[in-house]
């Protein structure tokens, strides 16, 4: 969790913490918190600023609390995290609740389960509290309890519909984690509507919605949203990279795509995904050394993030095209190692193994690779087509016919009877039937 940074020296922070401990003992009043907007990597920060533990009535407890708070300040200061001064407050009548302050501090310290308990006590005392549900939703998000996070976001929206921008953003992020992407898209749209009504639209909201639109195949809408983000902030690297991604996926204006992602790399040179998109742009370009440039970009992406599955997959594809099959197989293996749902990596591995198979055992290995893809998605027509092709090479025609038929049925269910893919699979099925006779 990102804390709001300040310029106070460590000693001033220690003094603030000691004053907070004293205030806890005498008046039970602590205030903190500034609301933020969701980032690409985490839910909306509630600005868990300053905070302390429950009150006590003894001088000994005061000293103990001050000591604990001092130690916390030193730890945070060493980490470069500076608490927000207690003088900054919003809705002080509610945020003075000591458990609210405690819960925010616990989120800052990544003690999410304890934070949830603190917010539970706030809600128990005041079920209409305007901040408790959203704060607890964030704690649930970081605990991986996405359905419960959505429930709390809905509660926050019900309690404070006009001030629910962060709740809608957090709900969208949680729904994406649950793969409920259509509902998540609606949530992002609602967040943008509220932000617009408040006159405080952040470019990152357009970026977030656009990134989800790309997942849903809505590349044109995504392109428009990335452009809107850039109108608000022309130096947003995520917007430049996303715009390039949308162009590459739609196959439109590849020169513009390359220029966009190059700008993203210049603005954020340490971002792995920017290099991964740059590699894809080079792959699609007509430059004579495109493969080398693409391979170098994917390699840089992997150097920056060794878990970038897409970079491994795309580098493997380049190496496969160059006939470097051992390197390609190794990279496809890394792709599925870092993302078990990267089913295309299984399929590509199977193709390489089967195409270069010297005996039936190699083809059986290839079949096992495709089986892993089908385990990931049993409605993927290409997986069945690939397995059918391998089985046909093994002269297991009946089994191959079953797989080609399955692939055609899937394409039929997707209303793709007039597509080139349907025609290709039908041709394979027809040829296999002839071989079987």
C-alpha positions in Angstrom: 0.0 0.0 0.0 1.3 3.4 -0.9 1.5 5.9 1.9 1.3 9.6 1.3 4.8 11.0 1.5 5.6 14.3 3.3 8.7 16.4 3.9 8.8 16.1 7.7 12.0 14.9 9.3 11.9 11.7 11.4 12.0 13.6 14.7 8.9 15.6 13.8 7.1 12.3 12.9 8.1 10.9 16.3 6.7 14.0 18.0 3.5 13.7 16.0 3.2 10.0 17.1 3.8 10.8 20.7 1.1 13.6 20.6 -1.3 11.1 19.0 -0.7 8.6 21.8 -1.4 11.4 24.3 -4.5 12.4 22.5 -5.7 8.8 22.5 -5.4 8.6 26.2 -7.2 11.9 26.9 -9.9 12.3 24.2 -10.1 9.1 22.1 -9.9 11.4 19.1 -7.7 10.6 16.1 -8.3 11.7 12.5 -6.6 10.7 9.4 -7.1 9.7 5.8 -7.3 11.1 2.4 -9.2 9.2 -0.3 -7.4 8.2 -3.5 -8.1 6.5 -6.8 -7.5 2.9 -7.7 -4.2 2.1 -9.4 -3.6 -0.5 -12.1 -2.1 -2.9 -9.6 -4.3 -2.4 -6.5 -7.6 -1.1 -5.2 -8.3 2.5 -4.4 -6.1 3.6 -1.6 -8.0 5.1 1.3 -5.0 7.0 2.3 -4.4 5.1 5.5 -2.5 7.9 7.0 -1.7 8.4 10.6 -3.1 6.1 13.2 -2.6 4.5 16.6 -4.0 1.8 18.9 -6.9 1.9 21.4 -6.9 4.2 24.4 -5.7 3.5 27.9 -6.1 5.2 31.2 -2.7 4.7 32.8 0.6 6.5 32.4 2.4 3.2 32.0 0.2 2.4 29.0 0.9 5.9 27.6 4.7 5.3 27.7 4.3 1.8 26.2 2.1 3.2 23.4 4.5 6.0 22.7 7.4 3.5 22.5 5.5 1.3 20.1 4.5 4.2 17.9 8.1 5.5 18.0 9.4 2.2 16.8 6.8 2.2 14.1 7.8 5.7 13.0 11.5 4.6 12.7 10.5 1.5 10.7 8.4 3.5 8.3 10.9 6.3 8.0 13.6 3.8 7.1 11.3 2.4 4.4 10.7 5.9 3.1 7.1 5.9 4.3 5.9 9.1 6.1 2.5 9.2 7.8 0.0 11.9 7.0 -0.1 14.6 9.7 -3.1 14.3 11.9 -4.2 17.9 11.2 -5.6 16.9 7.8 -9.1 15.6 8.0 -12.2 14.8 6.1 -15.6 14.1 7.7 -13.9 14.3 11.1 -17.2 13.3 12.8 -16.7 9.8 11.4 -13.0 9.4 10.8 -12.3 10.3 14.4 -13.4 6.7 15.2 -10.2 5.1 16.7 -10.9 1.8 15.0 -11.0 3.6 11.6 -7.6 5.1 12.3 -6.3 1.8 13.5 -7.7 -0.1 10.5 -6.1 2.3 8.0 -2.8 2.0 9.8 -3.0 -1.8 9.7 -3.7 -1.7 6.0 -0.6 0.4 5.6 1.3 -2.2 7.5 -0.2 -5.0 5.3 -2.0 -6.5 8.3 -5.2 -7.0 6.4 -6.9 -9.5 8.6 -6.4 -7.3 11.6 -7.6 -4.3 9.6 -10.8 -6.2 8.7 -11.5 -6.7 12.4 -11.0 -3.0 13.2 -13.5 -2.0 10.4 -15.9 -4.7 11.7 -16.1 -2.8 15.0 -16.7 0.5 13.2 -19.6 -1.0 11.2 -21.0 -2.6 14.3 -21.2 0.8 16.0 -22.3 2.7 12.9 -23.7 0.6 10.0 -24.1 3.8 8.0 -20.5 4.9 8.3 -19.4 6.6 5.0 -15.9 5.2 4.9 -15.8 1.9 6.7 -17.1 -0.3 4.0 -14.7 0.9 1.3 -11.8 0.6 3.6 -12.8 -2.9 4.6 -13.3 -3.7 0.9 -9.7 -2.9 0.2 -8.5 -5.1 3.0 -10.7 -7.9 1.7 -9.2 -7.4 -1.8 -5.6 -7.8 -0.5 -6.7 -10.9 1.3 -7.9 -12.3 -1.9 -11.5 -12.3 -0.8 -12.9 -10.7 -3.9 -16.6 -11.6 -3.6 -16.6 -10.2 -0.1 -14.8 -7.1 -1.4 -17.6 -6.6 -4.0 -20.2 -7.0 -1.3 -18.6 -4.2 0.8 -18.3 -2.0 -2.3 -22.0 -2.4 -2.9 -22.6 -1.5 0.8 -20.4 1.6 0.4 -22.3 2.7 -2.7 -25.7 2.3 -0.9 -24.5 4.3 2.1 -22.9 7.1 0.1 -23.9 7.0 -3.6 -22.5 10.5 -4.4 -19.1 9.7 -2.8 -18.7 6.2 -4.2 -16.1 6.8 -6.8 -13.5 4.7 -5.1 -16.1 2.0 -4.3 -17.0 1.6 -8.0 -13.3 1.5 -8.9 -12.6 -1.2 -6.3 -15.6 -3.2 -7.3 -14.4 -3.2 -10.9 -11.0 -4.5 -9.9 -12.5 -7.2 -7.7 -14.9 -8.3 -10.5 -11.9 -8.5 -12.9 -10.2 -10.9 -10.4 -13.4 -13.0 -10.5 -13.4 -13.0 -14.3 -16.7 -11.2 -14.3 -15.4 -8.8 -16.9 -18.7 -7.6 -18.4 -19.9 -6.4 -14.9 -16.4 -5.0 -14.3 -16.7 -2.9 -17.4 -20.0 -1.5 -16.2 -18.4 -0.7 -12.9 -15.6 1.2 -14.6 -18.1 3.1 -16.7 -20.0 4.1 -13.5 -16.8 5.2 -11.9 -16.1 7.4 -14.9 -19.6 8.9 -14.8 -19.2 9.8 -11.1 -15.8 11.3 -11.7 -17.1 13.3 -14.6 -20.0 14.7 -12.4 -17.4 15.7 -9.8 -15.2 17.3 -12.4 -12.3 15.1 -11.4 -11.7 12.5 -14.1 -8.4 10.8 -13.7 -6.7 9.5 -16.9 -6.1 6.2 -15.2 -9.8 5.5 -15.1 -9.9 5.6 -18.9 -6.7 3.4 -18.9 -8.3 0.9 -16.6 -11.5 0.6 -18.6 -9.5 0.4 -21.9 -7.3 -2.4 -20.6 -10.5 -4.4 -19.8 -12.0 -3.6 -23.2 -8.9 -5.1 -24.8 -9.5 -8.3 -22.8 -13.1 -8.3 -24.1 -11.9 -7.8 -27.7 -13.3 -4.3 -27.9 -10.2 -2.9 -29.4 -11.8 0.2 -31.1 -13.4 1.3 -27.8 -10.1 0.7 -26.0 -8.3 2.8 -28.5 -10.8 5.7 -27.9 -10.3 5.4 -24.1 -6.6 5.5 -24.4 -6.8 8.6 -26.5 -9.0 10.2 -23.9 -6.5 9.4 -21.2 -3.7 11.0 -23.3 -5.9 14.1 -23.8 -5.8 14.5 -20.0 -2.2 13.5 -19.6 0.0 13.3 -22.7 2.8 11.7 -20.8 1.0 8.7 -19.4 3.1 5.7 -20.4 0.3 3.2 -19.7 -2.0 5.1 -22.1 0.7 5.2 -24.8 1.4 1.5 -24.4 -2.2 0.6 -24.3 -3.0 2.6 -27.5 -0.2 0.7 -29.2 -1.6 -2.6 -27.9 -5.1 -1.7 -29.3 -3.7 -0.8 -32.7 -1.7 -4.0 -32.9 -4.6 -6.2 -32.0 -6.9 -4.5 -34.5 -4.1 -4.6 -37.2 -4.6 -0.9 -37.8 -1.8 1.7 -38.4 1.2 -0.4 -37.3 3.5 2.6 -37.7 1.5 4.5 -35.2 1.5 1.6 -32.9 5.3 1.4 -33.0 5.6 5.1 -32.4 3.2 4.9 -29.4 5.0 2.1 -27.7 8.4 3.7 -28.3 7.1 6.7 -26.5 5.9 4.5 -23.6 9.3 2.9 -23.3 11.0 6.4 -23.2 8.6 7.5 -20.5 8.8 4.3 -18.4 12.0 2.5 -19.4 11.8 0.0 -16.5 8.3 -1.3 -17.4 8.5 -4.9 -18.6 5.1 -4.9 -20.4 6.1 -1.9 -22.5 9.0 -3.9 -23.9 6.7 -6.8 -24.5 4.4 -4.6 -26.6 7.4 -3.1 -28.3 8.5 -6.6 -29.3 5.0 -7.3 -30.8 5.2 -4.1 -32.7 8.5 -5.0 -34.2 7.2 -8.5 -35.0 4.4 -6.9 -37.0 6.6 -4.3 -38.7 8.2 -4.6 -42.2 11.7 -3.7 -41.0 14.4 -6.0 -42.4 15.8 -6.8 -38.9 12.4 -7.0 -37.3 12.9 -10.4 -35.7 16.2 -9.4 -34.0 14.6 -6.2 -32.7 11.6 -8.1 -31.5 13.7 -10.8 -29.8 15.8 -8.1 -28.1 12.7 -6.4 -26.8 11.2 -9.6 -25.4 14.5 -10.4 -23.8 14.5 -7.0 -22.1 10.9 -7.5 -20.9 12.0 -10.8 -19.3 15.0 -9.2 -17.7 12.7 -6.7 -16.1 10.1 -9.3 -15.1 11.0 -12.9 -15.1 7.3 -13.8 -14.7 6.2 -12.1 -17.9 4.5 -15.0 -19.6 3.6 -13.1 -22.7 7.2 -12.1 -23.3 8.3 -15.8 -23.1 5.5 -16.8 -25.5 6.3 -14.2 -28.1 10.0 -14.7 -28.0 9.4 -18.4 -28.4 7.2 -17.6 -31.5 10.0 -15.6 -33.0 12.5 -18.4 -32.4 10.2 -21.0 -33.8 9.9 -18.9 -37.0 13.7 -18.8 -37.2 13.9 -22.6 -36.8 15.5 -22.4 -33.4 13.2 -25.1 -32.0 15.0 -26.0 -28.8 15.0 -22.4 -27.7 11.4 -22.0 -28.7 10.4 -25.1 -26.7 12.2 -23.8 -23.7 10.5 -20.4 -23.9 7.0 -22.0 -24.4 7.7 -24.1 -21.3 8.6 -20.9 -19.3 5.4 -19.3 -20.6 3.2 -22.0 -19.1 5.4 -22.2 -16.0 4.6 -18.6 -15.3 1.0 -18.8 -16.4 -0.7 -22.2 -16.3 -3.6 -20.8 -18.4 -1.3 -19.9 -21.4 -2.9 -22.7 -23.4 -1.5 -21.4 -26.7 2.0 -22.2 -25.4 0.9 -25.9 -24.9 -0.5 -25.9 -28.5 2.7 -24.5 -30.0 4.9 -26.9 -28.1 2.7 -29.7 -29.4 3.1 -28.5 -33.0 6.9 -28.3 -32.7 7.2 -31.7 -31.1 4.8 -33.4 -33.6 6.2 -31.7 -36.7 9.7 -32.9 -35.8 8.7 -36.2 -34.4 11.0 -39.1 -35.2 8.7 -41.8 -33.7 5.3 -42.4 -32.2 6.5 -41.7 -28.6 7.2 -38.1 -29.7 3.7 -37.7 -31.1 2.3 -39.1 -27.9 4.2 -36.4 -26.0 2.7 -33.8 -28.3 -0.8 -35.2 -27.6 -0.2 -34.8 -23.9 0.8 -31.2 -24.4 -2.5 -30.5 -26.2 -4.4 -32.3 -23.5 -3.0 -29.8 -21.0 -4.5 -27.0 -23.2 -7.9 -28.7 -23.2 -7.8 -29.0 -19.5 -7.3 -25.2 -19.4 -10.2 -24.6 -21.8 -12.3 -27.4 -23.2 -14.1 -25.0 -25.5 -11.0 -24.0 -27.5 -11.5 -25.2 -31.1 -7.8 -24.9 -32.0 -6.8 -27.3 -29.3 -9.1 -30.0 -30.7 -7.9 -29.2 -34.3 -4.3 -29.5 -33.2 -4.8 -32.8 -31.4 -6.8 -34.1 -34.4 -4.0 -33.2 -36.7 -1.5 -35.1 -34.6 -3.7 -38.1 -34.2 -4.2 -38.2 -38.0 -0.4 -38.3 -38.4 -0.4 -41.3 -36.1 -3.1 -42.9 -38.4 -5.6 -42.8 -35.5 -8.3 -41.6 -37.9 -11.4 -42.3 -35.8 -10.0 -40.3 -32.9 -8.9 -37.5 -35.3 -12.4 -37.3 -36.8 -13.9 -37.0 -33.3 -11.6 -34.0 -32.6 -12.2 -32.3 -35.9 -15.9 -32.7 -35.4 -15.6 -31.3 -31.8 -13.8 -28.2 -33.2 -16.5 -27.6 -35.8 -19.2 -27.9 -33.1 -17.4 -25.3 -31.0 -17.1 -22.9 -34.0 -20.8 -23.5 -34.8 -21.8 -22.6 -31.2 -19.7 -19.4 -31.7 -21.5 -18.6 -34.9 -18.3 -19.0 -36.9 -19.7 -21.2 -39.7 -18.6 -18.6 -42.3 -15.2 -18.0 -40.9 -11.9 -19.1 -42.5 -11.2 -21.2 -39.3 -14.4 -23.2 -39.9 -13.5 -23.8 -43.5 -10.0 -24.9 -42.5 -11.2 -27.4 -39.9 -13.9 -28.8 -42.3 -11.2 -29.4 -44.9 -9.1 -31.3 -42.4 -12.2 -33.4 -41.4 -13.0 -34.2 -45.0 -9.4 -35.2 -45.7 -9.3 -37.4 -42.6 -12.5 -39.2 -43.6 -10.9 -40.0 -47.0 -7.8 -41.4 -45.4 -9.9 -43.5 -43.0 -11.5 -45.2 -46.0 
